Amino acid sequence: MSVRHLDRLLTPRSVAVFGASNRPGSTGATVWRNLRAGGFKGPMYAVNPRHARLGDEPVFARAADLPSPPDLALICTPPRRVARIVAELGQLGTRAAVIIGNGSSAAEKQAALDAARPHLMRLLGPGSIGLLSPCIGLNASLAPVDALPGELAFVSQSGAVASAMLDWARSRGVGLSHLVALGEPCDVDVADLLDRLASDGRTRAILLYVESIESPRKFMSAARAAARNKPVIVVKAGRAGQGLRAAASHTGALAGSDIVHDAAIRRAGMLRVDTLQELFMAAATLARFRGNRSETLTILGNGGGAGVMAADAAARAGIPLAEPGLALQERLAAILPPNASWANPIDILGDAPAERYAAALSALLAEPSTGALLLVHAPSVAARGEDIAQACAALLHGGEPRLMGCWLGDTGMDPARRVFDAAGIPDYPTPEDAVRAFGMLQTYRDNQALLMEAPSASENPAPDVPAAQRLMETAAADGREWLGEHEAKAVLQAYGVPVVRTLAVPASGEGLLEAARELGYPVVLKIVSRDVAHKTDVGGVRLDLRDAPALELAAAEMRQAVRTLQPGARIDGFTVQPMVHRPHAQEVIVGASIDAVFGPVVLCGGGGIAVEVMADVAVALPPLNRSLARELVSRTRMSRLLAGYRDHPPADLDALHDVLIAVSQMLADLPQLAELDINPLWVDEHGALALDARLRVAPARVAGAARFAIRPYPTQWVRKLEWNGRALTLRPIRPEDEAQHLRFLARLSAEDVRMRLFQARSELPRSELARLTQIDYDREMAFIAEAIGDDGEPETLGVGRTICDPDNVEAEFALVVRSDLKGGGLGRLLFEQLIAHARSRGTQRLAGLILRENSRMLKLSRALGFVRVPSEEESSDVFHVVMKLDAPAPGA
């Protein structure tokens, strides 16, 4: 996840084109022409040993002949020459290159990467059509059209889609800050660009076209960091053909690739859309309407038909329409004609002048319960659309955005659209588009809430991990891929999941009647076979057996059914369990699987034998906490049944959440857990009960927290101790510490803010404060020292922070202790915690900048083993100090 030298790629000061040519249609000619025509103000060099000049421009034979090293090189030569050019450029000091064109072999790509690595040179491509940064007039691409400058960045894994996007955007007047076509990346990828664009001041929103994700943890880390700063909107191609696959468990069949990608995008706080048109629509909505927090919609228009269309679209999308209260109805009745409708949708009739629109809109704006407002106007001879737009726009005076527009018609409504555009009011071509955009906003808001969750591996009581591991090791030692049902249920019990008591008997049937007598009739009999994926397919489940003859007959019939339906299947035995009657129970499936891209996933949905047919499932990336488990369940249709209906009381959803969290914990603790089905899991008002379970063991480590796409909250770094007579907790920071962190900053003196933060203010904007508390534990760490204050609430006493470079070579530290607590040793405790954490990650160096006058910090750093090392960042007022973490500590 490196942003190193990406500024040279996106905003270079000079550019060289290798292979520049005047041969019509050639890559070098097209790139040179586009670069010259784009308006780039910096030096532009043509390099080609076969030419002396291109028009009025001199041509250089090789990199060493250039007047100065270019920031960016555009390489348009045959693939066999690329590695040599990269090596020459790296020696000169160039730090970014784009390999334009197709045809590089795997060996040629690796050779280019090997040539770039010693110089930390960044490579885009090969196979890229290039990039554009219209903000600086840079068109370093094969694109057939240039881009307008704007505030949207577009990153595409397809050159064809990037070219189409350029044409589409330009024809609609949409501007871009950057456009990057990745090609076949050997270095710079989507995650790198997300990191860079997240902090780009010219970029308001990031748009992605993604076909595949190669490094899921890197992608999720970068995506979550970017989505905290600005909207990230994704078109993920490849829905078709990625869904159902042949699998030995229901979970494996249902947890297809696309549904997992969808879950990952949601968990990262991004928004997924289906088309390029929706991409821009979502970007415009989030830019202009993101501050709206409404859950309901009120529709205002001058005709019943358009309003009904909007209402129908809202019903399909599950968006409730606000119910006008009595006071609002009376106010509308006073200003609207008698035959108008003030139910929602509100129809103010086709002869409505601008004044009637303004009066009705004013009444709706004055009532917060009306939620978001959608104005739908059809062309009318009663008033010009432009006059109506001006009258309505004049009513808005800042604050939370409330109004969306839909001007039906074509060019005749353009003046009205321009008025709304100038006023910052989002506008849509159809009522359906407007409702879809409002639904996108709600989805985005929900996804942003998921982004704020930083769960540990589990919130449940500690499981009996050794017991579960022994059961899995026994199966592996026996050469069995699948645990028996009774073994799988024992694993569930080790994690606190309630199960139906189950007894196993051998294939001979010996002990069958004794097991039934021990459990008590009626009982359930099930076949056990390592060769049968689903017992019901071979008649391997018999319910409500009320006596010994019925039990023995059922066992005999099962043996015969297996021999007939699946002749080669081995019968390993039977299980017997009591017949449980819970008339209000809903059948649920809970499972775990290993996705080929994102690793461990958790599944939940409607259970039973027809789960693949019903396909009422949702998946989530672990780790889960209660909020995430609740959200996972809410995405299933089954959740409406669990909420209660008719004579069925609401189910105990907390019990279901406990099971989901337990499965998440299993994936963290049991690296060889490859698949798990709990189906059916009964859930009712009495709780949850697992009736059946299957668990597959892999020979290799496929699960485990280390393979999670999202790193769990690092509970192993929580430390409790006594400090100056107070109970103190040193722990990693959490997103929910934001308010507490703000109070901490407010208690710092102006001098301490300047000494520690190198600035004169302790007030921070919301986005910057969120950035300090919503960290990614994969790339940085912030430890807080926390104690209980005089008011009985937790308070932050100090913070230590490290941010590591992408290669884990050097981490930069920062440390601040509350002003009234200096000199008590708290800073040393935090510093030692930072050093221990950096060492555990294998970081080679810890470094920081300390003001010359900050004698206390300079003294502490020297005592801990830091030495002053001059650097580019150092000045007469600032010292650069470094500790080599592989060296022994002082006094060791």
Buried (B, 14 or more C-beta within 10 A) or exposed (E): BBBBBBBBBBBBBBBBBBBBBBEEEBBBBBBBBBBBEBEBEBBBBBBBEEBEEBEEEEBBEEBEEBEEBBBBBBBBBEBEEBBBBBBBBBBBEBBBBBBBBBEBEEEBBEBBBEBBEEBEBBBBBBBBBBBBBBBBBBBBBBBEBBBBBBBBBBBBBBBEBBBBBBEBBBEEEBBBBBBBBBBBBBBBBBBBBBBBBBEBEBBBBBBBBBEEBEBBBBBBBBBBBBBBBBBBBBBBBEBEEEBEEEBBBBBBBBBBBBBBBBBBBBBBBBBBBEEBEBBBBBBBBBBBBBEBEBEBBBBBBBBBEBBBBBBEBBEEBEBEBBEBEEEBBEBBEEBBEEEBBBEBBBBBBBEBBBEBBBBBBBBBBEBEBBBBBBBBBBBBEBBBBBBBBBBBBEBBEEEEBBBBBBBBBEEEBBBBBEBBBEBBBBBBBBBBBBBBBBBBBBBBBBBBEBBBBBBBBBBBEEBBBEEBBBBBEEBBEEEBBBBBBBBBBBBBBBBBBBBBEBBBBEBEBEBBBEBBEEBEBBBBBBBBBBEBBBBEEBBBBBEEBEEEEBBBEBBEEBBEBBEEEBEEBEBBBBBBBBBEEBEBBBBBBBBBBBBEBBBBBBBBBBBBBEBEEBBBBBBBBBBBBBBBBBBBBBBBEBBEBBEEEEEBEEBBBEBBBBBBBBBBBBBBBBBBBBBBBBBBBBBBBBBBBBBBBBBBBBEEEBBBBEBBBBBBBBEEBEBEEEBEEEEBBBBBBBBEBBEBBBEBBEBBEEEBBBBBBEEEEBEBEEEEBBBBBBBBBBBBBBBBBBBEEEEEEEBBBBBBBBBBBBEEEBBBBBBBBBBEBBEBEBBBBBBBBBBEBBBEBEBBBBBBBBBEEBEBBBEBBEEBBBEBEEBEEBEEEBBBBBBEBEEEEEEE
